[in-house]
């Protein structure tokens, strides 16, 4: 089932002088199997919104439906054992490596599956499969996660989320603090997870990631949905009003088109695809 928000409001510190409305009448649907980017200026409500998907927050008003679970402001409507939605929705926070705590890599990754009802044997099998999927070799399984490099810690933390086999994966600024090579490896991992059938929701300020990986974009502004579109359509508009920056590659292609190249924007997401289209325009082989 899709993720569906219906007229959702959320207020921090309600009924106090510090009350602050973070979400204001949010309604949208995210389809199964999609790769959606959630973007907008800092403080627009992105992180607050995604915490409603796995019920870390409950709406002040409205409802969120996720795979048969209902997270509602009305406690009588709210699903019983709503916490179990976290076995459906994996939420990767910014700097997830800070959440490591077990004495070995294997135990850390197996913790969540056991917590959601798998037997010790099933949890270990799920942990090993998840560790392999993020590129952590078997020789690391009995090592302390705190002995690993920063990038390895992050992959182990993500493996702990993937081990639960979530149907929906929410990743909040997953490339923060990573060098370009590490960032690409991380995003290629999420792309692989998506291609295997998982719905991916990417929260990011990096429009290059949106261009390269997302199929759909939800733009937030001051706690509201400003726009729902696709990356190519978004970058044809004035997005500075949302404090977003057009990717350099896209700006370069637009400059080329202004000089008469007529390159198909929807087919260009990286240097390789740009080179392919330029060769095709020159009469070469794709």
C-alpha positions in Angstrom: 0.0 0.0 0.0 1.2 3.6 -0.6 2.1 6.2 2.0 -0.9 8.6 2.3 -1.0 11.9 4.2 -4.4 13.4 4.6 -4.7 17.0 5.9 -1.8 16.6 8.4 -0.9 19.3 10.9 1.8 19.1 13.5 2.6 21.7 16.2 5.6 21.5 18.5 5.0 22.6 22.1 1.2 23.0 21.7 -0.7 25.2 24.0 2.4 27.0 25.2 4.1 30.3 24.4 6.7 28.2 22.5 4.1 26.6 20.1 5.4 26.3 16.6 3.5 24.9 13.6 5.8 22.6 11.6 3.3 21.0 9.2 0.2 22.9 7.9 -2.4 20.8 6.0 -0.2 18.2 4.3 -1.9 15.9 1.8 -0.1 13.7 -0.7 0.5 10.1 -1.7 3.7 8.2 -2.4 3.2 5.2 -4.6 4.6 1.7 -3.9 8.0 1.1 -5.4 8.7 4.7 -6.2 11.9 6.8 -5.5 10.7 10.2 -4.2 12.9 13.1 -3.1 11.6 15.4 -0.4 13.3 18.9 -0.6 13.0 22.4 0.7 14.8 25.0 2.7 16.1 24.2 6.2 13.3 24.3 8.7 10.5 23.8 6.2 9.2 20.6 7.9 10.9 17.7 6.0 12.3 15.8 9.0 9.1 16.4 10.9 7.1 15.0 8.0 9.1 11.8 7.6 8.9 11.0 11.4 5.2 10.7 10.9 5.7 7.9 8.4 7.1 5.5 11.0 5.1 7.0 13.9 7.9 8.6 15.8 5.5 11.6 15.8 1.7 11.5 15.8 -0.2 14.2 13.9 -1.7 17.1 15.8 -4.5 16.9 13.2 -5.1 14.5 10.3 -4.0 11.0 9.4 -1.1 9.1 7.9 -1.7 5.7 6.3 1.2 3.3 5.8 0.8 -0.3 4.7 -2.3 -0.9 6.7 -1.3 1.1 9.7 -3.0 4.4 10.6 -1.2 7.1 12.5 -3.9 9.6 13.4 -4.4 12.5 15.7 -7.5 10.8 17.1 -6.2 8.1 19.5 -9.4 6.0 19.0 -8.6 5.8 15.2 -4.9 5.1 15.6 -3.8 1.6 14.9 -3.1 -0.6 17.9 0.6 -1.5 18.3 1.4 1.3 15.9 5.1 0.9 16.8 5.1 -2.2 14.5 5.0 0.1 11.5 8.7 0.5 12.1 9.1 -3.0 10.8 7.7 -1.8 7.6 9.4 1.6 7.5 13.2 1.9 7.9 14.3 5.4 8.8 18.0 6.3 8.2 18.7 9.4 10.2 21.5 11.8 9.3 24.8 10.3 10.7 23.1 6.9 11.6 26.5 5.6 12.8 25.9 7.5 16.0 23.2 4.9 16.8 25.6 1.9 17.0 25.8 0.4 20.4 26.5 -3.4 20.4 29.8 -5.0 21.1 30.2 -6.6 17.6 29.0 -5.7 14.1 27.0 -8.9 13.8 25.1 -8.3 17.1 24.4 -4.7 16.2 22.8 -5.6 12.9 20.9 -8.5 14.3 19.4 -6.5 17.1 16.5 -4.9 15.2 15.3 -8.1 13.4 15.2 -9.9 16.8 13.3 -6.9 18.2 10.7 -7.3 15.5 10.1 -11.0 16.2 12.7 -13.0 14.2 14.3 -16.0 15.9 18.0 -15.6 16.8 18.9 -17.8 13.8 16.7 -15.8 11.4 18.0 -12.5 12.7 21.6 -13.6 12.1 20.8 -14.8 8.6 19.1 -11.4 7.9 22.0 -9.6 9.4 24.6 -11.4 7.3 22.5 -10.8 4.1 22.2 -7.0 5.0 25.9 -6.7 5.8 26.8 -8.3 2.4 24.5 -6.0 0.6 26.3 -2.9 2.0 29.7 -4.4 1.3 30.9 -5.4 4.8 32.9 -8.6 4.6 32.5 -11.6 6.9 35.9 -10.9 8.5 34.3 -7.8 10.1 31.3 -9.6 11.8 33.0 -10.1 15.2 34.8 -6.8 15.3 33.6 -3.9 17.4 31.6 -1.4 15.2 33.5 1.4 17.0 36.8 0.2 15.5 35.6 0.8 12.0 36.1 3.8 9.7 33.4 6.4 9.5 32.1 5.1 6.2 32.1 1.5 7.4 30.2 2.5 10.5 27.6 4.2 8.4 27.2 1.1 6.2 26.9 -1.1 9.3 24.2 1.2 10.7 22.3 1.1 7.4 22.6 -2.7 7.4 20.9 -2.8 10.7 17.9 -1.1 9.1 17.9 -3.2 6.0 18.0 -6.4 8.0 14.4 -5.8 9.1 13.5 -5.9 5.4 11.5 -2.7 5.3 9.1 -2.1 2.5 9.7 1.6 2.7 13.1 3.2 3.3 13.4 6.8 4.4 16.8 8.3 4.2 17.5 11.8 5.7 20.6 13.5 4.3 22.4 10.2 3.9 25.5 11.6 2.2 26.2 14.2 4.9 29.9 14.2 5.8 30.9 11.8 3.0 33.4 12.5 0.3 32.2 12.3 -3.3 33.2 8.6 -3.7 31.6 7.6 -0.5 28.4 9.6 -1.3 28.1 7.9 -4.7 28.6 4.4 -3.1 25.9 5.2 -0.6 23.4 6.4 -3.1 24.1 3.5 -5.4 23.3 1.2 -2.5 19.9 2.9 -2.1 19.3 2.7 -5.9 20.0 -1.0 -5.7 17.5 -1.4 -2.8 14.9 0.5 -4.8 15.5 -1.6 -7.9 14.8 -4.7 -5.7 11.3 -3.3 -5.0 11.6 -1.1 -1.9 10.0 2.3 -1.9 12.6 5.0 -1.2 12.0 8.5 0.2 15.1 10.7 0.1 15.3 13.8 2.2 18.1 16.0 0.8 19.4 19.5 0.1 21.6 18.1 -2.7 19.9 18.7 -6.0 22.5 16.6 -7.8 21.2 13.6 -5.9 17.6 14.5 -6.9 18.6 14.7 -10.6 20.5 11.4 -10.5 18.2 9.2 -8.5 14.7 10.5 -7.9 11.7 9.9 -10.1 9.4 12.3 -8.3 10.0 15.4 -6.1 7.9 16.8 -3.3 8.9 20.4 -2.6 8.1 21.8 0.9 7.9 25.4 1.9 7.0 26.7 5.4 5.3 23.5 6.5 3.3 23.1 3.3 3.5 21.2 0.0 4.6 23.8 -2.6 4.9 21.5 -5.5 4.9 17.8 -6.6 6.7 17.2 -9.9 9.6 15.3 -11.5 13.3 16.5 -11.4 13.4 17.7 -15.0 10.3 19.8 -14.7 11.4 21.2 -11.4 14.8 22.4 -12.7 13.2 24.2 -15.5 11.6 26.5 -13.0 12.9 29.2 -10.7 13.7 27.1 -7.6 15.7 29.7 -5.8 12.4 30.8 -4.2 12.6 27.6 -2.2 16.3 28.0 -1.4 17.2 25.2 -3.9 20.1 25.3 -6.3 19.9 24.0 -9.9 22.5 21.2 -10.4 25.6 22.4 -12.2 25.3 19.7 -14.9 21.7 20.8 -15.7 22.7 24.5 -15.9 25.5 23.5 -18.3 23.1 21.5 -20.5 20.7 24.4 -20.6 23.5 26.7 -21.7 24.4 24.3 -24.4 20.8 24.2 -25.6 20.7 28.0 -25.6 23.5 27.8 -28.1 21.6 25.5 -30.4 22.4 21.9 -29.2 18.8 20.8 -28.5 20.0 18.1 -26.0 17.2 16.0 -24.3 17.2 17.1 -20.7 15.2 14.1 -19.5 18.0 11.8 -20.7 20.9 13.6 -19.1 21.7 12.8 -15.4 25.5 12.6 -15.3 28.6 13.1 -17.4 28.3 9.7 -19.1 24.8 10.4 -20.3 25.8 13.9 -21.4 28.7 12.5 -23.4 26.4 9.9 -25.0 24.0 12.6 -26.2 26.7 14.9 -27.4 28.2 12.0 -29.5 24.7 11.3 -30.9 24.3 14.9 -31.9 27.6 14.7 -33.8 26.5 11.6 -35.7 28.6 9.1 -33.7 27.4 5.9 -32.0 25.6 5.9 -28.6 
